[in-house]
Amino acid sequence: MDASVPGRFPISVYFLFVESLFMNIGFFMLIPMLSIHYLSLGMTALFIGNLYAVRILSQQGLQLFGGALADRMPYRYVILIGCLIRSIGFALFALIPTGAWLFAAAFFFGIGGALFGPAGNAALASLVPPENQPRAFTIRQAASNIGTTVGPVLGAFLVYDHFTAICWIAGAIFAVIGMLSVVLLPHQAKPEKQTSLLRGVKVIAKNRAFLRFVLLFMGYYLIYQQMYIAIPDLLAILHAPKSALGELFSLEAILEIVVSYPAIAWMTKYGNRFPAPRLMSIGMYIMAASWIPLIFGVNLIGILAPVLGLSLGSVVTVPNRQTYIAQIADQPHLATFFGVASLSMAVGASVGASGGGLLMHVGQHPFGLIASPPALVFFAITAICAFFLGRLPELTATMVTDPS
């Protein structure tokens, strides 16, 4: 398929879309089900929380090294290695019923993601011309959203009686994806002068615009994390039915899928006319505005607003995040840039989880006309990040060359 034809991509790019779909199906078949399964076996919430923490830290915290490796090897082989390591993690969850060795399963699970995550993003960026990258990353995000919705449904259907089947099926999905990557992705030759982790870090350290971007995007993950921290807490305050949270999450997932199609159409027509920083800023402003109703009244309608706003805002913000990384990165260190960018999630989501929980605990009481002080804080953080994201330099104007 001719990539030069408007609206079309090479087969390797379509494979990356499908890859994202099935990776998310496999991932979300298992990960949300771990707490259900291990709680049913009598394990404590603390143990399960630590299990999740090992997975998050090993995946998000080590993507710098995964990206550096992908800058030295063909992307398809790094994706293969990452998928096979994650498959080992799935297998360990199936083979180890209980005990501390489950942390090894979580570690392998995370390490696999630390490898194929930056490599997959860099592969897509390298295969698509800059003018088509906004549309490509939007389509990939839409595929991810579908997988995020389908995976938990399949997992919930199997978790009580067929937990090991979930592990083997999801592990097989990743193994097949890894092997198909070697077949369907091109052999992308690396420059004769091999990069190194230290050299990549030096390049990134001098790219001040990128560092500001990483710092500011922590605000996105901090606020999005409130979907799982502040929103459930507010529902508990209102004594909402137990089914309300699941219904809101289902609404969020469906909304992201429904909105993805017009977002793809819009990006196809206008995506390259507007700079990625401005589009990220617009998405964050949508997220900021969604907290306003809760500032003045805590009720079910007010809670619905951030659920809708965070969903809509993420559809705009996340694909343009990927586009901006591809635009501003020093190309020999492209995967390393994607790896370092993952620190936004590692730090932002962690601070959002702990800080959001603390804020809801100490500040949930009304203060004058402010019905929910935490909502005011969330609004302020998001609006500030939106403002400064919109002021980031466009394209590669500040790209730094290799200092060596």
C-alpha positions in Angstrom: 0.0 0.0 0.0 1.4 3.3 -1.1 2.1 5.6 1.9 2.2 8.6 -0.5 -1.5 8.3 -1.3 -3.4 10.8 0.9 -5.1 9.1 3.8 -3.2 5.8 3.4 -0.4 4.3 5.4 2.0 1.4 4.6 1.0 -2.1 5.9 3.5 -1.8 8.8 1.7 1.2 10.2 -1.7 -0.5 10.1 0.0 -3.4 11.9 1.0 -1.0 14.7 -2.6 0.1 15.0 -3.8 -3.6 15.3 -0.9 -4.3 17.7 -2.1 -1.5 20.0 -5.6 -2.9 19.9 -4.6 -6.4 20.9 -1.9 -5.3 23.4 -4.6 -3.4 25.3 -7.0 -6.3 25.1 -4.4 -8.6 26.6 -3.2 -6.1 29.2 -6.7 -5.2 30.4 -7.9 -8.8 30.4 -5.6 -9.4 33.3 -4.4 -6.3 35.2 -7.8 -5.0 36.5 -8.7 -8.6 37.4 -5.7 -9.2 39.7 -7.3 -7.5 42.7 -10.5 -9.5 42.2 -8.7 -12.8 41.9 -6.2 -12.4 44.7 -8.7 -10.8 47.1 -10.9 -13.9 46.6 -7.9 -16.0 47.6 -7.6 -14.1 50.9 -4.6 -11.8 50.1 -4.5 -8.3 51.5 -5.2 -5.1 49.7 -1.7 -4.0 50.7 -0.1 -7.0 49.0 -2.1 -6.4 45.8 -1.3 -2.7 45.9 2.5 -3.5 46.2 2.1 -5.9 43.3 0.6 -3.1 41.1 3.4 -0.8 42.3 6.1 -3.2 41.2 4.5 -3.4 37.7 4.2 0.4 37.4 7.7 1.2 38.6 9.4 -1.5 36.5 7.5 -0.4 33.4 7.3 3.4 33.6 10.6 3.9 35.5 12.7 1.8 33.1 11.4 3.0 29.8 14.5 5.3 29.6 16.6 2.1 29.2 14.1 0.5 26.9 14.2 3.5 24.7 18.0 3.6 24.7 18.1 -0.1 23.6 15.6 0.6 20.8 17.9 3.4 19.5 20.7 0.8 19.1 18.6 -2.1 17.7 15.9 -2.4 15.1 12.6 -1.5 16.7 11.0 -4.8 15.6 13.5 -6.9 17.6 13.0 -4.7 20.7 9.3 -5.1 20.4 9.7 -8.9 20.0 11.9 -9.1 23.1 9.5 -6.9 25.1 6.5 -9.0 24.1 8.2 -12.3 25.0 9.3 -11.0 28.4 5.7 -9.8 29.1 4.5 -13.2 28.0 6.8 -14.7 30.7 5.1 -12.4 33.2 1.7 -13.7 32.2 2.9 -17.3 32.4 4.3 -16.7 35.9 0.9 -15.4 37.0 -0.7 -18.6 35.7 1.9 -20.9 37.3 2.4 -19.2 40.7 -0.8 -19.4 42.8 0.2 -17.2 45.7 3.2 -15.8 47.6 6.1 -13.4 47.1 7.2 -14.9 43.8 4.2 -13.1 42.3 6.4 -9.9 42.5 8.7 -11.6 39.9 5.7 -12.0 37.6 4.8 -8.3 38.1 8.5 -7.3 37.4 8.7 -9.3 34.1 5.3 -7.9 33.2 6.6 -4.3 33.6 10.0 -4.9 32.0 8.3 -6.1 28.8 6.3 -2.9 28.6 9.5 -0.8 29.3 11.0 -2.4 26.1 8.2 -2.4 23.6 6.5 0.9 24.7 9.2 3.3 23.5 10.1 1.1 20.5 6.5 1.0 19.3 6.0 4.7 19.5 9.4 5.4 17.8 8.6 2.9 15.1 5.3 4.6 14.3 7.0 8.0 14.3 9.7 6.9 11.9 7.3 5.2 9.5 4.9 8.2 9.1 5.8 11.6 7.6 5.5 14.5 10.1 2.4 15.9 8.3 0.5 12.6 8.9 1.7 11.9 12.4 -1.3 13.6 14.2 -3.7 11.4 12.4 -1.6 8.2 12.8 -1.3 8.7 16.6 -5.0 9.5 16.9 -5.9 6.3 15.1 -3.5 4.3 17.3 -5.1 5.9 20.4 -8.5 5.0 19.2 -7.4 1.4 18.8 -6.0 1.5 22.3 -9.3 2.8 23.6 -11.2 -0.1 22.0 -8.8 -2.6 23.6 -9.1 -0.9 27.0 -12.9 -1.4 26.8 -13.0 -4.9 25.4 -10.2 -6.3 27.6 -11.9 -5.9 31.0 -15.2 -7.3 29.7 -13.4 -10.5 28.6 -11.4 -10.6 31.9 -14.5 -10.2 34.1 -16.3 -13.0 32.2 -13.4 -15.4 32.9 -11.8 -14.2 36.2 -13.7 -16.3 38.7 -13.4 -19.7 37.1 -10.7 -19.4 34.5 -8.1 -17.0 35.8 -5.2 -19.2 34.5 -6.9 -19.2 31.1 -6.8 -15.4 31.1 -3.1 -15.5 31.8 -2.3 -18.0 29.0 -4.6 -16.3 26.4 -3.2 -12.8 27.1 0.4 -14.2 27.1 -0.2 -15.9 23.8 -1.5 -12.6 22.4 1.7 -10.8 23.2 3.9 -13.7 21.9 2.1 -13.6 18.6 2.3 -9.8 18.4 6.0 -10.0 19.0 6.6 -12.5 16.3 4.4 -10.7 13.8 6.4 -7.5 14.5 9.5 -9.2 13.1 7.6 -10.2 10.0 5.5 -7.1 9.3 7.7 -4.2 10.5 10.6 -3.2 8.2 14.2 -3.6 9.2 15.0 0.0 10.2 18.7 0.5 9.9 20.5 2.3 12.7 23.1 5.0 12.0 26.7 3.8 11.7 27.7 5.8 14.7 25.9 3.9 17.5 24.2 6.0 20.1 24.6 5.3 23.8 22.4 5.9 26.9 24.8 8.6 28.2 24.8 10.4 24.9 21.0 10.3 24.7 20.7 11.6 28.2 23.1 14.5 27.3 21.0 15.4 24.3 17.8 15.3 26.3 19.3 17.4 29.1 20.1 20.2 26.7 16.6 20.1 25.1 14.9 22.5 27.5 11.6 22.5 25.6 11.3 18.8 25.9 12.1 18.8 29.6 9.4 21.5 30.2 7.0 19.3 28.2 7.8 16.3 30.4 7.3 18.3 33.5 4.0 19.9 32.4 2.6 16.7 31.1 2.8 15.2 34.6 -0.2 17.5 35.2 -2.2 15.5 32.7 -1.6 12.2 34.4 -2.0 13.7 37.9 -5.5 14.9 36.9 -6.5 11.9 34.9 -5.7 9.7 37.9 -8.6 11.5 39.7 -10.9 9.3 37.6 -9.8 6.5 40.0 -9.2 8.6 43.2 -11.5 11.7 43.5 -14.5 10.4 41.5 -15.0 7.2 43.5 -14.5 9.2 46.7 -17.1 11.8 45.7 -19.6 9.0 44.8 -19.0 7.6 48.3 -19.7 11.0 49.8 -23.1 11.0 48.0 -23.8 7.4 49.0 -24.3 6.5 45.3 -25.3 2.9 44.5 -22.3 0.5 44.2 -23.1 0.1 40.5 -22.6 3.9 39.8 -18.8 3.7 39.6 -18.8 0.9 37.1 -21.5 2.7 35.0 -19.4 5.9 35.0 -16.2 4.0 33.9 -18.2 2.2 31.1 -19.6 5.6 30.0 -16.0 7.0 29.9 -14.7 4.1 27.8 -17.7 4.2 25.4 -17.3 8.0 25.1 -13.6 7.8 24.2 -14.4 5.3 21.5 -17.3 7.2 20.1 -15.4 10.5 20.0 -12.3 8.9 18.5 -13.9 8.6 15.0 -14.7 12.4 14.6 -11.3 13.1 16.2 -9.6 11.0 13.5 -11.6 12.7 10.8 -10.7 16.1 12.2 -7.0 15.2 12.5 -7.0 13.9 8.9 -8.3 17.3 7.6 -6.9 19.8 10.0 -4.3 18.1 12.3 -1.2 19.4 10.5 -2.6 23.0 10.4 -2.4 23.4 14.2 0.7 22.9 16.3 0.7 20.0 18.7 1.3 22.3 21.8 -1.9 24.3 21.0 -3.9 21.1 20.6 -2.6 19.6 23.9 -3.5 22.9 25.5 -7.0 22.8 24.2 -7.4 19.2 25.5 -6.2 20.2 28.9 -8.5 23.3 29.0 -11.4 20.9 28.4 -10.3 18.8 31.3 -9.9 21.9 33.5 -13.4 23.3 32.7 -15.0 20.0 33.6 -14.1 20.5 37.3 -16.0 23.8 37.5 -19.5 22.3 38.3 -18.1 20.5 41.3 -16.5 23.6 42.6 -20.0 25.0 43.3 -22.0 21.9 43.9 -21.2 18.3 44.7 -23.9 16.2 43.0 -24.2 13.4 40.4 -24.4 15.9 37.6 -21.3 17.6 38.8 -19.5 14.3 39.0 -20.5 13.4 35.5 -18.8 16.6 34.2 -15.2 15.6 34.9 -15.9 12.1 33.7 -17.0 13.5 30.3 -14.3 16.2 30.4 -11.4 13.9 31.2 -12.6 11.5 28.4 -12.9 14.2 25.8 -9.7 16.0 26.8 -7.7 12.8 26.7 -8.8 12.0 23.1 -7.3 15.4 22.1 -4.3 15.6 24.3 -2.7 12.1 24.2 -2.2 11.7 20.4 -0.7 15.1 20.2 1.6 14.3 23.1 3.0 11.5 20.9 3.2 13.8 17.9 5.1 16.4 19.8 7.6 14.0 21.1 8.3 12.8 17.6 8.6 16.4 16.4 10.9 17.7 19.0 13.1 14.6 19.5 16.6 14.3 18.2 16.0 11.5 15.7 19.0 9.2 16.5 17.7 9.2 20.1 14.0 9.0 19.2 13.1 6.0 21.3 15.1 7.4 24.2 13.0 10.5 24.1 9.8 8.4 24.2 11.3 6.5 27.1 12.1 9.6 29.1 8.6 11.0 28.3 7.1 8.1 30.2 8.4 9.7 33.4 5.4 12.0 33.1 3.2 9.1 33.8 5.4 7.5 36.4 5.6 10.7 38.5 2.3 12.3 37.6 0.1 9.2 38.2 1.9 8.4 41.5 1.6 12.0 42.8 -2.0 12.0 41.5 -2.9 8.8 43.4 -1.3 9.8 46.7 -1.8 13.5 46.6 -5.4 13.2 45.3 -6.2 10.8 48.0 -4.7 13.1 50.7 -6.5 16.1 49.3 -9.8 14.3 49.3 -9.2 13.2 52.8 -8.3 16.6 54.3 -10.2 19.0 52.0 -13.5 17.5 51.2 -15.5 19.9 53.4 -17.1 23.0 51.9 -15.2 26.3 52.3 -17.5 29.3 51.9 -19.0 29.3 48.4 -16.6 26.5 47.4 -18.5 23.2 47.7 -15.4 21.1 46.8 -12.0 22.7 47.5 -10.2 19.7 45.8 -12.2 20.4 42.6 -10.9 23.9 42.7 -7.3 22.6 43.1 -7.7 20.2 40.2 -9.1 23.0 38.1 -6.2 25.3 38.9 -3.5 22.6 38.2 -5.0 21.6 34.9 -5.5 25.2 33.7 -2.0 26.2 34.6 -0.6 23.2 32.8 -2.8 23.9 29.8 -1.5 27.5 29.6 2.1 26.6 29.7 1.7 23.6 27.3 0.3 26.0 24.8 3.4 28.2 25.1 5.8 25.4 24.2 7.9 25.9 21.0 6.5 24.3 17.9 8.0 21.6 15.8 11.7 21.2 16.0 12.7 24.8 16.4 14.6 24.0 19.6 15.9 20.6 18.7 19.4 20.0 20.1 22.1 18.2 18.1 24.2 15.5 19.5 26.8 17.1 21.8 29.4 14.5 21.1 
